[in-house]
């Protein structure tokens, strides 16, 4: 149980560190690699939740350093949406990227195993 928790925390922080260092496009890359090496039957869901958690960590760090609520209010106002919706969408974005990449990789992995049989 503890080793699974540690793996989840490490995956979430891999999403956060890679995003911080290289950009948002690393999210589907990490999710695809995770889907290839993981034996977890729920790998797409795990990747999505870890990506969301990693970005939540980044958002929390930004909130500790700067005026995230003020920025969310201004940007939300420009977009015509409440600030909380903007923050939720900010967290849904990496989750959707990670889920789709992991699910696609799982499906490709499954079809390649069937073809080799």
Secondary structure, 3 states (H helix, E strand, C coil): CHHHHHHHHHHHHHHHHHHHHHCCCHHHHHHHHHHHHCCCCCHHHHHHHHHHHHHHHHHHHHHHHCCHHHHHHHHHHHHCCCHHHHHHHHHHHHHHHHHHHHHHHHHHHHHHHHHHC
